[in-house]
Amino acid sequence: MTESLMETKPVKDLLMKVSALGADGGDVRLKRIVHRVVSDLFRTIEEFDVQPDEFWSAMAYLTRVGQANEIGLLVPGLGLETFLDMRLDQAEQQAGLEGGTPRTIEGPLWLEGAPLSVGEARLDDGSEQGEVLFMQGQVRDLNGKPVAGAVVDVWHANTKGGYSGFDPSQPKYNLRRRIQTDAEGRYVFRSILPSGYACPPDGPTQQLLDVLGRHGHRPAHIHFFVVAPGYRKLTTQINIDGDEYLHDDFAFATRDGLIPSVKRVSDAASIHEKGLNAPYAEIDFDFVLHAETAAAPKTVVERAHAPA
């Protein structure tokens, strides 16, 4: 049987030099991570007999992902962002934190600086025809105490699956707002029901998904950050019930507890009270936050975002 190249002294020495693991200076933790990542890559190349043209094809693919600015799609599409959430869930459970609103992935489309409103807001500017949505709820702690002054940062796609800041046809901060909860921890917003979206059909993320035999669709959803002094930041999103991709999200973000019912309101009195002339949709959803604790990893994630 041919000896594994990975077990030979020249390869072991090479890995030590690549990572500088045996040398003075540098970040020891980073050295260990580089040693592990490169070792695993070497082992994969050996085990699957990856040929040079296959390897360089993969490097060209990663270059195209960067050039297309699709890292934010590829990472959730490969389950990496969900795995990070699963690790946070595990760490919180080990720290004794149970309950609360489930977290799920942030995704790549948040923008900083959305307009701040107090108590309630309107997210759309009325220029797009869509099913009107009223969403409301309360932010509270695990004991049911309202969290006054919490900020509910909300963003979602339009009826074509596009996001302002990335879709040039939309005005700045369209379908994006920050809402500060009132004295009872309540928030309300009016918007339009979003549509799901798919990876760009000619992009490198969809190219990989095609080879894997997977689709690149996301169900309709609404994103949230919920923050308040003394509480752990919540990153989550709700899914719109009834979407065909509700339980088949290419980004693996659907979680139990994040699929509220959508109520269709059609009685004339309610429509008139809202100042509308057609039926509308309602969603009720409360956010339950954990108090901050040093016993669990931080939930404020430092990552690059697109400029507003």
C-alpha positions as CSV (number, residue, x, y, z in Angstrom):
1,M,0.0,0.0,0.0
2,T,1.3,3.4,-1.0
3,E,2.3,5.5,2.1
4,S,0.2,8.6,2.6
5,L,2.3,11.6,1.6
6,M,0.7,13.5,4.6
7,E,2.6,11.2,6.9
8,T,6.0,11.9,5.5
9,K,8.6,14.1,7.1
10,P,8.9,16.5,4.1
11,V,5.2,17.3,4.1
12,K,5.1,17.7,7.9
13,D,8.1,20.0,7.7
14,L,6.4,22.0,4.9
15,L,3.3,22.5,7.0
16,M,5.3,23.7,9.9
17,K,7.1,26.2,7.7
18,V,3.9,27.3,6.0
19,S,2.2,28.1,9.3
20,A,5.5,29.2,11.1
21,L,4.2,27.1,14.0
22,G,7.6,26.3,15.2
23,A,9.1,29.8,14.8
24,D,9.1,32.6,17.3
25,G,6.8,35.7,16.9
26,G,3.5,36.0,15.3
27,D,0.0,35.1,16.5
28,V,0.1,31.6,17.9
29,R,-3.6,31.0,17.6
30,L,-3.6,32.1,13.9
31,K,-0.6,29.8,13.3
32,R,-2.5,26.8,14.6
33,I,-5.5,27.7,12.5
34,V,-3.5,28.0,9.4
35,H,-1.7,24.7,10.1
36,R,-5.1,23.0,10.5
37,V,-6.7,24.5,7.4
38,V,-3.8,23.9,5.1
39,S,-3.3,20.4,6.5
40,D,-7.0,19.6,5.9
41,L,-6.7,21.0,2.3
42,F,-3.6,18.9,1.7
43,R,-5.4,15.8,3.0
44,T,-8.4,16.5,0.8
45,I,-6.2,16.9,-2.3
46,E,-4.5,13.6,-1.5
47,E,-7.7,11.7,-0.6
48,F,-9.6,12.7,-3.7
49,D,-6.6,12.7,-6.0
50,V,-7.3,16.4,-7.0
51,Q,-5.3,17.1,-10.1
52,P,-3.5,20.5,-10.8
53,D,-6.1,21.6,-13.4
54,E,-8.9,20.9,-10.9
55,F,-7.1,22.8,-8.2
56,W,-6.5,25.9,-10.3
57,S,-10.1,25.7,-11.5
58,A,-11.2,26.0,-7.9
59,M,-8.8,29.0,-7.3
60,A,-10.3,30.7,-10.4
61,Y,-13.7,30.1,-9.0
62,L,-12.9,31.7,-5.7
63,T,-11.5,34.7,-7.6
64,R,-14.8,35.0,-9.5
65,V,-16.7,34.9,-6.2
66,G,-14.7,37.8,-4.9
67,Q,-15.0,39.7,-8.1
68,A,-18.8,39.2,-8.2
69,N,-19.0,40.3,-4.5
70,E,-20.9,37.0,-3.7
71,I,-19.0,35.9,-0.6
72,G,-22.1,37.0,1.3
73,L,-24.2,34.5,-0.7
74,L,-21.7,31.6,-0.8
75,V,-21.1,31.6,3.0
76,P,-24.8,31.0,3.9
77,G,-25.3,28.8,0.8
78,L,-22.7,26.4,2.2
79,G,-24.2,26.4,5.6
80,L,-21.3,28.2,7.2
81,E,-23.4,31.1,8.6
82,T,-25.9,28.7,10.1
83,F,-23.1,26.7,11.7
84,L,-21.9,29.8,13.4
85,D,-25.4,30.3,14.8
86,M,-25.5,26.7,15.9
87,R,-22.3,27.2,17.8
88,L,-23.7,30.4,19.5
89,D,-26.9,28.4,20.4
90,Q,-24.7,25.7,22.0
91,A,-22.6,28.2,23.9
92,E,-25.7,29.9,25.3
93,Q,-27.2,26.6,26.3
94,Q,-24.0,25.7,28.1
95,A,-24.1,29.0,29.9
96,G,-27.7,28.3,31.1
97,L,-29.5,30.6,28.6
98,E,-32.7,29.0,27.5
99,G,-35.7,30.3,25.6
100,G,-35.9,33.7,23.9
101,T,-36.5,34.4,20.3
102,P,-34.4,32.1,18.0
103,R,-31.5,33.7,16.2
104,T,-30.8,33.1,12.5
105,I,-28.5,34.4,9.9
106,E,-27.9,38.1,9.2
107,G,-27.4,37.7,5.4
108,P,-25.4,40.1,3.3
109,L,-27.8,43.0,2.8
110,W,-28.0,45.1,5.9
111,L,-27.1,48.8,5.7
112,E,-26.1,51.1,8.5
113,G,-27.9,54.3,9.3
114,A,-31.5,53.5,8.5
115,P,-33.9,56.3,9.6
116,L,-34.9,56.1,13.3
117,S,-38.5,56.4,14.4
118,V,-40.1,56.2,17.8
119,G,-42.9,53.6,18.3
120,E,-44.0,53.2,14.7
121,A,-42.7,53.7,11.2
122,R,-43.6,53.2,7.5
123,L,-41.0,51.4,5.6
124,D,-42.2,51.9,2.0
125,D,-42.7,55.1,0.2
126,G,-45.9,54.1,-1.5
127,S,-44.5,54.0,-5.0
128,E,-44.6,50.2,-5.3
129,Q,-47.9,48.3,-5.6
130,G,-47.9,45.4,-3.2
131,E,-50.0,43.8,-0.5
132,V,-49.9,46.2,2.5
133,L,-48.5,44.7,5.6
134,F,-48.9,45.9,9.2
135,M,-46.5,44.2,11.6
136,Q,-46.5,44.8,15.4
137,G,-45.4,43.3,18.6
138,Q,-43.5,43.8,21.8
139,V,-39.9,43.5,22.9
140,R,-39.6,42.0,26.4
141,D,-37.3,40.0,28.6
142,L,-37.5,36.3,29.6
143,N,-39.7,37.3,32.6
144,G,-42.2,39.1,30.4
145,K,-41.0,42.6,31.3
146,P,-41.4,45.1,28.4
147,V,-38.1,46.5,27.2
148,A,-38.7,50.2,26.6
149,G,-36.3,52.0,24.3
150,A,-35.1,48.9,22.4
151,V,-34.3,49.5,18.8
152,V,-35.8,47.2,16.2
153,D,-33.8,47.5,13.1
154,V,-35.8,46.0,10.2
155,W,-35.1,45.5,6.5
156,H,-36.6,43.4,3.7
157,A,-36.9,43.0,0.0
158,N,-39.5,44.6,-2.3
159,T,-42.0,42.6,-4.4
160,K,-39.3,41.7,-6.9
161,G,-36.8,40.4,-4.3
162,G,-34.6,43.5,-4.5
163,Y,-33.0,45.4,-1.6
164,S,-32.5,49.2,-1.5
165,G,-28.8,50.1,-1.6
166,F,-28.2,47.1,-3.9
167,D,-31.1,47.6,-6.3
168,P,-30.6,51.0,-8.0
169,S,-34.3,51.3,-8.9
170,Q,-35.2,51.8,-5.2
171,P,-34.8,55.0,-3.2
172,K,-32.3,55.2,-0.4
173,Y,-33.3,53.2,2.7
174,N,-36.5,52.0,1.1
175,L,-38.0,49.2,3.2
176,R,-35.4,49.9,6.0
177,R,-36.1,51.5,9.3
178,R,-35.0,51.5,13.0
179,I,-37.9,51.7,15.4
180,Q,-37.4,52.6,19.1
181,T,-40.0,50.8,21.2
182,D,-42.4,52.8,23.4
183,A,-42.8,52.6,27.2
184,E,-44.5,49.2,26.8
185,G,-41.8,47.9,24.6
186,R,-44.1,48.0,21.5
187,Y,-43.2,48.6,17.9
188,V,-45.4,48.9,14.8
189,F,-44.6,49.3,11.2
190,R,-46.4,49.5,7.9
191,S,-44.8,48.1,4.8
192,I,-45.5,45.8,1.8
193,L,-45.2,42.0,1.9
194,P,-41.8,41.1,0.5
195,S,-41.0,38.5,-2.1
196,G,-38.2,35.9,-1.9
197,Y,-35.2,36.1,-4.1
198,A,-32.7,33.9,-5.8
199,C,-28.9,34.0,-6.4
200,P,-28.0,35.7,-9.6
201,P,-28.5,33.0,-12.2
202,D,-25.2,33.6,-14.0
203,G,-23.2,34.2,-10.8
204,P,-20.6,31.9,-9.3
205,T,-22.7,30.9,-6.3
206,Q,-25.5,29.6,-8.5
207,Q,-22.8,27.9,-10.7
208,L,-21.7,25.9,-7.7
209,L,-25.2,25.2,-6.6
210,D,-26.1,23.9,-10.1
211,V,-23.2,21.5,-10.0
212,L,-24.4,20.3,-6.6
213,G,-27.9,19.9,-7.9
214,R,-29.3,22.6,-5.6
215,H,-31.4,25.6,-6.2
216,G,-30.5,29.1,-5.0
217,H,-33.9,30.4,-3.8
218,R,-34.8,32.0,-0.5
219,P,-38.4,32.3,0.9
220,A,-39.9,35.7,1.5
221,H,-38.6,37.0,4.8
222,I,-38.0,40.1,7.0
223,H,-34.7,40.7,8.8
224,F,-34.2,42.2,12.2
225,F,-31.6,43.3,14.6
226,V,-33.0,44.0,18.1
227,V,-30.8,45.8,20.6
228,A,-31.2,47.3,24.0
229,P,-28.8,48.3,26.8
230,G,-28.1,45.4,29.1
231,Y,-29.4,42.8,26.6
232,R,-27.8,40.5,24.1
233,K,-28.2,41.6,20.5
234,L,-30.7,39.5,18.6
235,T,-30.0,38.8,14.9
236,T,-33.0,37.1,13.4
237,Q,-35.6,37.1,10.6
238,I,-39.1,35.9,10.2
239,N,-40.3,33.9,7.2
240,I,-43.6,34.6,5.4
241,D,-45.8,31.6,5.9
242,G,-47.0,29.9,2.7
243,D,-43.9,30.6,0.6
244,E,-43.0,27.6,-1.5
245,Y,-39.4,27.7,-0.3
246,L,-40.4,28.1,3.4
247,H,-38.7,24.9,4.4
248,D,-36.3,24.7,1.5
249,D,-34.2,27.8,2.0
250,F,-30.9,27.6,0.2
251,A,-29.4,29.7,3.0
252,F,-30.7,27.3,5.8
253,A,-32.2,30.2,7.8
254,T,-35.7,28.9,8.5
255,R,-36.2,28.0,12.1
256,D,-39.1,26.9,14.3
257,G,-40.4,29.9,16.2
258,L,-39.7,32.3,13.2
259,I,-42.8,31.5,11.1
260,P,-45.6,33.7,12.4
261,S,-49.1,33.4,10.9
262,V,-50.1,36.0,8.3
263,K,-53.6,37.2,8.9
264,R,-55.5,38.6,5.9
265,V,-57.9,41.4,6.9
266,S,-60.8,42.0,4.5
267,D,-63.6,43.5,6.6
268,A,-64.5,47.0,5.5
269,A,-64.4,48.6,8.9
270,S,-60.8,47.5,9.5
271,I,-59.7,48.6,6.0
272,H,-61.3,52.0,6.5
273,E,-59.7,52.4,10.0
274,K,-56.2,51.8,8.4
275,G,-56.9,54.4,5.7
276,L,-56.9,51.8,2.9
277,N,-59.2,50.8,0.1
278,A,-58.2,47.1,-0.2
279,P,-57.5,44.1,2.1
280,Y,-54.2,44.0,3.9
281,A,-52.0,41.6,5.8
282,E,-51.1,41.6,9.5
283,I,-48.3,39.9,11.4
284,D,-48.0,39.9,15.2
285,F,-44.6,39.0,16.5
286,D,-42.9,39.5,19.9
287,F,-39.1,39.6,20.4
288,V,-37.8,38.0,23.7
289,L,-34.3,39.0,24.6
290,H,-31.7,37.5,27.0
291,A,-29.9,39.7,29.5
292,E,-26.3,40.3,28.6
293,T,-23.9,37.9,30.3
294,A,-20.1,37.3,30.3
295,A,-20.8,33.6,30.5
296,A,-21.6,33.3,26.7
297,P,-19.8,34.7,23.6
298,K,-20.7,38.1,22.4
299,T,-23.6,38.5,19.9
300,V,-22.3,41.7,18.3
301,V,-20.5,40.5,15.2
302,E,-17.9,42.7,13.6
303,R,-18.1,42.1,9.8
304,A,-17.8,44.2,6.7
305,H,-21.0,45.7,5.3
306,A,-21.8,47.5,2.1
307,P,-21.7,51.3,2.4
308,A,-25.1,53.0,2.8
